[in-house]
Amino acid sequence: MNNQLQEAVNILFPDPSARDSYIQNPQPDTLKRAFRALALEVHPDLNDGHNHERFIRLNKAYDRLTALPENELKRFVSQKQTDIWHFRPKSAAARASSNTFPSNTIKKMAHNYRQTCRHSPKSQIQIPKYQPQTEEVYFSGEVPNQPLPLGMYLYYSKQISFQMLAHALAWQQDLRPRMGALAKAWKWLEDEDIDWILQATAIPGRFAERAYRMGYLSQQQLSVLLRQQRMMQTPFGQYFIANGILFSSQLNKALRDLARHNASAGKNY
């Protein structure tokens, strides 16, 4: 039964990412849209009488999935998630278990990456020009009494709008080194490992956490990658200075105020 269901899903969702998305959350509307799009593409009347067999297979696949009882669909989805969860190539498991580092080695590696980032030409960092919105939304109220990252503190202290915060975060996210690329540079992951981890949407967490849960990375490797990504990440405040939203002196004062705020809030949080 599972093979027939998988075949039906493959027919309705030839794109792997769309297929995984449907398996993760099988909604009737998603199935209907996929069927209609493919039906228009392969209908014999729209293809000079061709694709008749393919059109029949498409209809059978759609009927199979729409007629499937809900409990059977849940069992199918659960089994697919279990297959993904437990799949782990031996090579990946071996790499994750065999790679250990003395603490001084990790510190030396971290220092080298810091030096590389520090001496990188700042002119290479592309900062998009911020276009003011029609209605900039500023926070009204007191700064929450809890530890905050810089962006949220600037927003809560009314120094930037919500729109400015969203644009700056999107910019920083685009420039953030990808975990898969970092792990590949360390020779901890290969291209096929990265592809499989990206497809395993049934497993919670972002890429690195998902790789750890699936056994591709050890806890120590995960810590090294997270540390490296933080060090290589473009400083958040540069966005506001480059766009004339804040002066350097204002940003430095905000950083000092934030340090005091977090130290005070951390005691009561």
C-alpha positions as CSV (number, residue, x, y, z in Angstrom):
1,M,0.0,0.0,0.0
2,N,2.8,2.4,0.9
3,N,4.5,1.9,-2.5
4,Q,1.2,2.7,-4.3
5,L,0.8,5.9,-2.2
6,Q,4.4,6.9,-2.8
7,E,3.9,6.4,-6.5
8,A,0.8,8.6,-6.5
9,V,2.5,11.3,-4.5
10,N,5.5,11.2,-7.0
11,I,3.1,11.6,-9.9
12,L,1.2,14.6,-8.4
13,F,4.4,16.2,-7.1
14,P,7.3,15.6,-9.5
15,D,9.3,18.4,-7.8
16,P,11.1,17.0,-4.7
17,S,10.6,20.1,-2.6
18,A,6.9,20.3,-3.3
19,R,6.6,16.5,-2.6
20,D,8.3,16.8,0.7
21,S,6.1,19.8,1.6
22,Y,3.0,17.8,0.9
23,I,4.1,14.7,2.8
24,Q,4.9,17.0,5.8
25,N,1.5,18.7,5.6
26,P,-0.9,16.9,3.3
27,Q,-3.7,19.4,2.7
28,P,-6.6,18.8,0.2
29,D,-6.2,22.3,-1.4
30,T,-2.5,21.6,-2.0
31,L,-3.4,18.3,-3.7
32,K,-6.1,20.0,-5.8
33,R,-3.8,22.8,-7.0
34,A,-1.1,20.3,-8.0
35,F,-3.6,18.2,-9.9
36,R,-5.1,21.1,-11.8
37,A,-1.7,22.5,-12.8
38,L,-0.6,19.1,-14.2
39,A,-3.9,18.4,-15.8
40,L,-3.7,21.6,-17.8
41,E,-0.1,20.6,-18.8
42,V,-0.8,17.1,-20.0
43,H,-4.5,17.1,-21.0
44,P,-4.8,15.3,-24.4
45,D,-7.1,18.0,-25.8
46,L,-4.4,20.6,-25.2
47,N,-1.7,18.4,-26.6
48,D,-3.0,17.3,-30.0
49,G,-4.2,14.0,-28.5
50,H,-0.9,13.2,-26.9
51,N,-0.2,12.3,-23.2
52,H,-3.3,10.2,-23.0
53,E,-1.6,7.5,-20.8
54,R,0.0,10.1,-18.6
55,F,-3.3,11.9,-18.1
56,I,-4.9,8.6,-17.0
57,R,-2.1,7.9,-14.5
58,L,-2.5,11.5,-13.2
59,N,-6.2,11.0,-12.6
60,K,-5.7,7.6,-10.9
61,A,-3.1,9.1,-8.6
62,Y,-5.4,11.9,-7.7
63,D,-8.3,9.6,-7.1
64,R,-6.1,7.4,-4.9
65,L,-5.0,10.2,-2.7
66,T,-8.4,11.9,-2.4
67,A,-10.1,8.6,-1.5
68,L,-7.5,7.8,1.1
69,P,-9.0,7.5,4.7
70,E,-7.5,10.1,7.0
71,N,-6.0,7.5,9.4
72,E,-4.3,5.7,6.5
73,L,-2.8,9.0,5.3
74,K,-1.5,9.7,8.8
75,R,0.1,6.3,9.0
76,F,1.8,7.0,5.6
77,V,3.1,10.4,6.6
78,S,4.3,9.0,10.0
79,Q,6.2,6.2,8.2
80,K,7.8,8.7,5.8
81,Q,9.0,10.9,8.7
82,T,10.3,7.8,10.5
83,D,12.2,6.8,7.3
84,I,13.9,10.2,7.1
85,W,14.6,10.3,10.8
86,H,16.4,7.0,11.0
87,F,18.2,7.2,7.7
88,R,21.9,8.0,8.2
89,P,24.7,7.0,5.9
90,K,27.5,5.1,7.6
91,S,30.1,7.6,6.3
92,A,28.3,10.5,7.9
93,A,27.9,8.7,11.2
94,A,31.6,7.7,11.1
95,R,32.7,11.3,10.4
96,A,30.5,12.7,13.2
97,S,31.7,10.1,15.8
98,S,35.4,10.2,14.9
99,N,36.0,13.9,14.8
100,T,37.0,15.2,18.2
101,F,39.1,18.2,18.9
102,P,41.2,19.3,21.9
103,S,39.9,22.6,23.3
104,N,43.2,24.4,22.4
105,T,42.7,23.3,18.7
106,I,39.3,24.7,18.6
107,K,40.5,28.0,20.1
108,K,43.3,28.2,17.5
109,M,40.8,27.6,14.6
110,A,38.5,30.2,16.0
111,H,41.3,32.7,16.2
112,N,42.3,32.1,12.6
113,Y,38.7,32.7,11.4
114,R,38.6,35.9,13.5
115,Q,41.7,37.2,11.9
116,T,40.4,36.3,8.4
117,C,37.2,38.2,9.0
118,R,38.9,41.2,10.6
119,H,41.2,41.8,7.6
120,S,38.5,41.3,5.0
121,P,38.0,44.5,2.9
122,K,34.9,46.2,4.2
123,S,34.2,47.6,0.7
124,Q,33.2,44.0,-0.3
125,I,30.2,44.2,2.1
126,Q,27.1,45.3,0.0
127,I,24.6,47.2,2.1
128,P,21.3,47.9,0.3
129,K,19.8,51.4,0.5
130,Y,16.8,51.5,2.8
131,Q,13.7,52.9,1.3
132,P,11.5,54.6,3.9
133,Q,8.0,53.1,4.1
134,T,4.8,55.2,3.9
135,E,4.0,54.5,7.5
136,E,7.0,53.7,9.7
137,V,5.9,51.8,12.8
138,Y,7.7,52.7,16.0
139,F,7.3,51.0,19.3
140,S,5.3,52.8,22.0
141,G,5.9,51.7,25.6
142,E,8.7,50.7,27.9
143,V,11.7,48.6,27.0
144,P,10.9,45.0,28.1
145,N,12.8,44.0,31.2
146,Q,14.6,41.0,29.7
147,P,17.8,40.4,27.8
148,L,17.6,41.6,24.2
149,P,19.7,41.4,21.0
150,L,20.8,44.7,19.5
151,G,18.1,45.0,16.8
152,M,15.2,44.4,19.3
153,Y,16.8,46.9,21.8
154,L,17.0,49.6,19.1
155,Y,13.4,49.0,18.2
156,Y,12.1,48.9,21.8
157,S,14.1,52.1,22.6
158,K,12.4,53.8,19.6
159,Q,15.6,54.4,17.7
160,I,14.5,52.4,14.6
161,S,11.1,51.4,13.2
162,F,9.8,47.9,12.8
163,Q,10.3,48.1,9.1
164,M,14.0,49.1,9.5
165,L,14.5,46.2,11.9
166,A,12.9,43.8,9.4
167,H,15.1,45.0,6.5
168,A,18.3,44.9,8.5
169,L,17.6,41.3,9.7
170,A,16.8,40.2,6.2
171,W,20.1,41.8,4.9
172,Q,22.1,40.1,7.7
173,Q,20.4,36.8,7.1
174,D,21.3,36.9,3.4
175,L,25.0,37.5,4.2
176,R,25.2,34.9,6.9
177,P,27.5,32.0,6.0
178,R,25.5,28.8,5.3
179,M,26.0,26.0,7.7
180,G,26.1,23.4,5.0
181,A,29.0,25.3,3.2
182,L,30.9,25.6,6.5
183,A,30.5,21.9,7.3
184,K,31.6,21.0,3.8
185,A,34.7,23.2,4.2
186,W,35.6,21.2,7.4
187,K,35.0,18.0,5.3
188,W,32.3,17.0,7.8
189,L,29.6,16.9,5.2
190,E,29.5,16.1,1.5
191,D,27.0,17.4,-1.1
192,E,24.8,14.3,-0.9
193,D,24.7,14.7,2.9
194,I,23.6,18.4,2.6
195,D,20.9,17.5,0.1
196,W,19.4,14.9,2.3
197,I,19.4,17.1,5.4
198,L,17.7,19.8,3.4
199,Q,15.0,17.3,2.3
200,A,14.4,16.0,5.9
201,T,11.8,18.7,6.7
202,A,10.1,16.3,9.1
203,I,12.9,16.8,11.5
204,P,12.6,20.0,13.6
205,G,15.2,22.7,13.8
206,R,17.4,24.6,11.4
207,F,20.0,23.0,9.2
208,A,22.8,22.5,11.8
209,E,20.5,21.3,14.5
210,R,18.8,19.0,12.1
211,A,22.1,17.6,11.0
212,Y,23.0,16.9,14.6
213,R,19.7,15.2,15.3
214,M,20.1,13.0,12.2
215,G,23.6,12.0,13.3
216,Y,25.6,13.8,10.6
217,L,27.3,16.1,13.2
218,S,28.5,15.6,16.7
219,Q,27.7,18.0,19.5
220,Q,31.3,19.3,19.3
221,Q,31.1,19.8,15.6
222,L,27.8,21.7,16.0
223,S,29.4,24.0,18.6
224,V,32.4,24.8,16.3
225,L,30.1,25.6,13.4
226,L,27.8,27.8,15.4
227,R,30.8,29.7,16.8
228,Q,32.3,30.1,13.4
229,Q,29.1,31.4,11.9
230,R,28.7,34.0,14.6
231,M,32.3,35.2,14.1
232,M,31.8,35.5,10.3
233,Q,28.5,37.2,10.5
234,T,28.4,40.8,9.3
235,P,28.0,43.3,12.2
236,F,24.3,44.2,12.5
237,G,24.8,47.8,13.3
238,Q,26.6,48.5,10.0
239,Y,23.2,48.5,8.2
240,F,22.0,51.6,10.1
241,I,25.2,53.5,9.8
242,A,25.4,52.9,6.1
243,N,21.9,54.1,5.6
244,G,22.3,57.2,7.7
245,I,19.7,56.0,10.3
246,L,22.2,56.1,13.1
247,F,25.6,57.8,13.6
248,S,28.5,55.7,14.8
249,S,28.4,57.6,18.1
250,Q,24.7,56.8,18.5
251,L,25.3,53.1,17.8
252,N,28.2,52.9,20.3
253,K,26.0,54.6,22.9
254,A,23.2,52.1,22.2
255,L,25.7,49.2,22.6
256,R,26.7,50.5,26.0
257,D,23.1,51.0,27.0
258,L,22.2,47.6,25.8
259,A,25.1,46.0,27.9
260,R,23.8,47.7,31.0
261,H,20.2,46.8,30.2
262,N,21.0,43.1,29.6
263,A,23.2,42.9,32.8
264,S,20.3,44.3,34.8
265,A,17.5,42.4,33.2
266,G,19.5,39.1,33.3
267,K,19.4,39.2,37.1
268,N,15.6,39.2,37.2
269,Y,14.8,37.2,34.1
